[in-house]
Amino acid sequence: MRGGMGNMQNMMKQMQKMQKKMAQAQEELGEKRIEGTAGGGMVTVIVSGHKQVLEVNIKEEVVDPEDIEMLQDLVLAATNDALKKAEDLTNDTMGQFTKGMNLPGMF
């Protein structure tokens, strides 16, 4: 039964290697800048891959004191657009680690 032990150690090594890669991928995600826009680029929101809002840019021609609601809607839409893209990027990036690995309770 000696073969079984070596196998187990090997699997542990693989897991550790994968965890390192996953941590690295997470870190890289944090450095990514994802742009969401609304109103044809009138409002741009930039988020990191960790879904933190980094920047909000609003073109002055969209600022109408009479219609603050529209501006709020555009900021909201641009933010949600950016966050959705960040979510997709995270799923793509982290998904490669879980593909082909049938590990219950990993995520």
C-alpha positions in Angstrom: 0.0 0.0 0.0 3.0 2.3 -0.2 2.0 3.7 -3.6 -1.1 5.3 -2.1 0.8 7.6 0.2 3.0 8.9 -2.5 -0.1 9.6 -4.6 -1.6 11.5 -1.7 1.5 13.7 -1.3 1.6 14.3 -5.0 -2.0 15.5 -4.9 -1.3 17.8 -2.0 1.6 19.3 -4.0 -0.7 19.8 -6.9 -3.2 21.5 -4.7 -0.6 23.8 -3.2 0.6 24.7 -6.7 -2.9 25.5 -7.7 -3.6 27.6 -4.6 -0.5 29.6 -5.4 -1.7 30.2 -9.0 -5.2 31.1 -7.7 -3.8 33.6 -5.3 -1.7 35.1 -8.1 -4.7 35.3 -10.4 -6.7 37.0 -7.6 -3.9 39.5 -7.2 -3.8 40.2 -10.9 -7.5 40.7 -11.0 -7.1 43.5 -8.4 -4.8 45.3 -10.7 -7.1 45.1 -13.7 -9.1 48.2 -14.6 -12.6 47.5 -16.1 -14.6 50.3 -17.7 -18.3 50.6 -17.6 -20.2 53.2 -19.6 -23.6 54.7 -19.9 -25.3 57.3 -22.1 -23.0 56.6 -25.0 -19.9 57.3 -22.9 -21.3 60.3 -21.2 -20.6 58.6 -17.9 -17.7 56.2 -17.4 -17.0 54.2 -14.3 -13.8 52.3 -13.8 -13.6 49.4 -11.3 -10.8 47.0 -10.3 -11.1 43.3 -10.8 -11.9 43.2 -7.1 -15.0 45.2 -7.8 -13.9 48.4 -6.2 -14.9 51.6 -7.9 -11.8 53.5 -8.8 -13.0 56.3 -10.9 -16.3 58.0 -12.0 -16.0 60.3 -15.0 -19.0 62.5 -16.0 -18.9 64.6 -19.2 -20.1 68.1 -18.3 -22.7 68.3 -21.0 -24.7 65.5 -19.3 -24.9 67.5 -16.1 -28.3 69.1 -16.1 -29.4 70.7 -12.8 -33.0 70.3 -13.9 -32.5 66.5 -14.4 -30.4 65.1 -11.6 -32.3 61.8 -11.8 -31.1 61.1 -15.3 -27.5 61.7 -14.2 -28.0 59.4 -11.2 -29.4 56.7 -13.6 -26.4 57.0 -15.9 -24.0 56.7 -13.0 -25.9 53.7 -11.7 -26.0 52.1 -15.2 -22.3 52.7 -15.8 -21.4 51.3 -12.4 -23.5 48.2 -12.9 -22.0 47.8 -16.4 -18.5 47.9 -15.0 -19.3 45.5 -12.1 -20.9 43.0 -14.4 -17.8 43.1 -16.6 -15.6 42.6 -13.5 -17.8 39.7 -12.4 -17.5 38.1 -15.8 -13.7 38.6 -15.8 -13.5 37.1 -12.3 -15.5 34.1 -13.4 -13.4 33.5 -16.5 -10.2 34.0 -14.6 -11.0 31.8 -11.6 -13.1 29.4 -13.5 -10.1 27.9 -15.2 -9.0 26.6 -11.8 -12.2 24.8 -11.0 -12.7 23.3 -14.5 -12.0 19.7 -14.7 -11.6 19.5 -10.9 -14.4 17.8 -9.1 -13.8 19.2 -5.7 -16.9 19.6 -3.6 -17.0 22.6 -1.4 -14.2 24.5 -3.2 -16.4 27.4 -4.0 
